[in-house]
């Protein structure tokens, strides 16, 4: 099976979202906004074949991601035997697909969990209400923020995009993003998403202002299964409690969701500690696989 790969782009957004709806376990990696925002950083490409989208990254090396489509009604023996890439390594495979593959291929597949890629899942109402001892510190910081500052919250719209870009630039200057490739890459991804704001489906967000100056923003995506996916969340830490404020206010304003996906920790200890402090109720597990 010859696959014609091309860079991920906007023009097939709607077709991709249609196939994603058929895919169990919508991991953050496979949201369209994630693919578009980070596409250049990872050299992401896709190929369309038999009602399925194959995804591969080419930076820093070529490795395949999970194909998107109807996993449960696919003849995987036929599909994967006819699919002969230059290597047989896959990454970011959600647990639901890995269980299917392990059942079919058994000792012909070698599997390794990659916890750095696991998505953290939370109950939205818990992050809005912040009840109980588990959230005591966060609720206190939120109360301090509300008491100390003259704040307001606004949902993001096209009229606020320039302000978000300017705040992102200020945030990066404070952290010298250009000297840290991870932060520089994220900065480019944020700009890419914001510059396409009006063309992207399911995109939403919010901003917190202090004395009419933007102090924090959230960029998120509406996902299937009553879930909102948080892509980017930035706050100016001169304002104590700003991250607790933007997280709680955004979810309260968009209170139609049951679950919140706050993506992965990438193996960074500080990020892992921060994500665990919000008491996840579940994870979307992901794996590496090699066909033998």
N, C-alpha and C positions, 0 to 999 in steps of 0.2 A: 504494500500500500504506500504510494508516494504521497507525502504531505507537503503542501505548498505553504510554508510559514511566511508570515509577514508581520511587521510591527503592530502591536495593539494600537487601535485608533478609534476615534469617535464614530466613524460612519457605520459600524456594526453594533453600536450600543444596544439598540432595541432587540436585535436578534440574539445577542449574547444574554441579555436579561431574561428572555423567553426560555432559553435552555437552562439558565441557572435556576429557574423556578422548578425544574424537574429534578434538580440535584438535591439529595438529602444532605443535611448538615452543611449549611452555608457558611463555611469558614471565612474569616476576614480576608485572607489572601485572595480569594476568588471574587470579591465584590468588584464590580466594574470600575468604581472610582479608585479602588486600590490598584488595579491593573493599569489604569491610565496614569494615575499620579506617580507611581513608581516605575512605570514602564521603561523609561530611558535609563534609570539608575541600574536596573537589573537586566537591561536589554531584552525585555519581555516580547515574545512573539506568539502568535497563535495561528492555528491551521484548522480549517473547517472540513469535516469529512463525516458522511453518514449521520447527520443530525447530532454531531458531537464536536466540541471545541477542544483541540489539543493545545496545551500551553507549555512553553519552554522558556527558561531564562538562559541568556548567553553571556552574562557578566556575573562574577569573574570567570565562570566556566559554564559550559553547556550542560544543563541538567533539566529533566522534565518534571513538570508538576502534574497533578491529577487532571485527567480530561473531565470536561464539564458536559453533563447530559443526564440521561436516564440510566443511572448505574444499575438499577435492579433488573432492568429488562434488556441488558446488553449481553451478547454472547462473547464473553471476555476471552475465551480460548481462541476463537476465530479472530477477534479484533487484535489482540496482542501478538498472536503468532504471525499475523500479516504485517504488523507494525514493527519495522526493524530499524530503529534509530542507530546513530553511530555509537551510542552507549545505552546501557540498559538500566541506568540509575534514575530513580524518581525521588522527589522530595515533596514536603508539605502535603502528604497524602492524608486526608481526614480519616478518622478512625472508622467511619461507616463504610468507606470504600475499601479500606485495608482489611476489614473483616470479610468482605466479599472475596477479595483477591486471595486471602489466606485459605479460605474454604475451597476455592477452585484450584489453586496452584500448589497448595500444601508445601512440600519440601523443595519445590522449584522456585520459591521466593524467600529471600532473606530480609527480615524486617527489623528495624531499630526505631524505638520511640525517640522523638526530638522534643523534649519538654520546653525548650526555649521558644518553640513555635506554637505552643498550645494557647488557644484563645481563652481569656478569662470571661466567664459569664456570671452576671449578677441579676438579682431581682430589682426591677426599676423602682418599685414602691419602697424597698428598703433604702435605696440611695436617695430617695426623695424625703422620706420621713426621718431617717437617721435615728431610729428608736433603739433604746437598750444600751447596755454597757459596751457592746461591740463597736458602736459608733459614737461613744461619749466624746472623745477628743475632737472628732470631725464636727459634731454638732456644736461644741463649744467654740471652735474656730469660726464656724458659720455665724454664730450669734455675735461674736466679737466683730466680725466683718460688718454685719448689718448695723451694729450699734455705733461703730467708729466712723463709717464712711457714708457720704452722700451718694448713694448708688442707684443705678437703674439697670433694668435688663431689657434687651430688644432681640427679637428673632432676626437672624441674618436674612438679608435680601440683597438684590443687586446694587442698591444704593449705598450699602455699607461695605462693599468689597474693597474699595480703595482704602478705607480706614483699617480694614483687617490686614491688607498688604503692608500698610505703614506700621501697624503695631508689630507684625511679624518681623519686619526689618529692624525695629527697635529691639525686639526680643533677641534677635540674632546678634546685633551689635553688642548687647550686654554680655552675651556668652561667647563672643568671638567665633561664630559658627564656621567661618571660613578656615579656621585652623583645625577644625575637627570634621573629618569627612562625613561621619554619620549625621551630624547636625547640618552640614552643608547640603547633603543629599536630601534630608528631610525638608529643608528650606526650599529647595527646588521643587519637591513634590507638592508642598503647600501652594506655592505660586502657580504651579501647573493646574491644580484643581481650581483655585480661585479664578484664574484667567478664563476658565471654561465654565464658570458657574451657571450661566443661563442655558447652556447646552446639556448639562448633566441631569439625568433623571434621578429621582429619589434623594436628592441632596438637600440637607437642611442644616441649621446651626443656630447659634445664639451668641450674644456678646454682653458682657457686663461693663458698664461705664461707671467711673467715679468722677464726680464733678464734671460730667459730660465728656470725659476723656476715656477712650476705650482702654480697659485694664485687663481684659481676658476675652477669649473667644473659643468656641467649640465648632468644629466642622464634623458633621455626622452623616449617616446614610440610613434611610429606611430600608430594612431588610424584610424578607418573608418571615412568617411564624412569630409575629408580634415582637420583633426584635429591632433595636436600633444599634447601629455600629458606630462607635466613636473613632474617627480617623485621627483628628488632630485636636489637641486641647492645650492652649497656651495662656499663661497668666504672668503679669508683671508682679514679681514677688515683693516689691516695695509695699504692696498692700497685703497685710497679714490676713490669711484665710481666703485669698482670691481663688485658689484652685477648688477649695470646698464650695465656694460660692458659685462659680461657673458650672460646676458639675451638677449641683443640686438645682440651680435655677433653670438650667437647660432642660433637665429631665422633668421638672415640675411643669414647665411650659409645654412640653411635648408628652403629656401624661397618658397617651394612648398605648404605650408600649408596655409589655409585660417583662421583657428581658433586655439587658444591656450587654453588648459585647465590647469589651475594652481592649481587644486585640492581645498581642503577645508581649512577653517581657524580654525576648531576644537574649536571654541568659545574663542580663545585667542585674546585679544584685540589688542596686538601688531601685530600679524599676520593678523588680519582683516584689520587693518589700512594700512599695507603694500600692501595687495592684492587690496584693494579699490583704492589705490593711482595710480594703473595702469589702472583705468577706465574700469572695466568690461562692456561688452555689453549684457551679459546674465548670467544666472545661470542654472545649472542642479539641480533642487529641489529634496530633498529627505525627506522621512517621516518615522515615526514609525506607525505600525498598530497592532491592536489587534482584533482578531475575537471573536465576542460575542456569 
